[in-house]
């Protein structure tokens, strides 16, 4: 009886040995890691990459727009307004400083028949008044019907009663030599008598010096303002005569 029991116990021992590896495996086996944390990291990385890509595309678009605007500004044609064209110098007329070129006129030549100029007439002059003599002299020498020589001969004849200047050739301001400056016919529009400059002789009882700022108008519609320095002296009959007249400068008048 006892021997039979012992033999059965041997089988019980074998069962325990067979079950032990299974228990050992269950205890030491770690649970399989879940996939959720790994998927979350991948999602975050993907979002960051998308943001970086979007930022790069935005910066590229901004740079491209900036480059195209700069290129348009460089290659854009320069446009001129009517006012700038009106101020474009014309080579058809020059200003003079005495008898030398001073500058180019600041507007295009006008229509030669834009303005009607009345024929020159002999002004009334009071030879007992120095300023009246100055005005008469400047009016006659700056009013011309034409650039013909006979027209200038009439000028010399008209100023003879109150001119002591023997050589009048320097007063032919509108002859053929300067016809491109302000072509005749030309008329005096206004004369302003001003105080003399420091270069002119001082006034005495028998001498008067003045600056005559003279505005002349041509048939083209153009105007010039001429600055004359004139000196007169009284003769034995107490009549004033022009002894010196110099054209210092002239410039265009824009109106």
Order of alpha helices (4+ residues) and beta strands (2+ residues): alpha-alpha-alpha-beta-beta-alpha-alpha-beta-beta-beta-beta
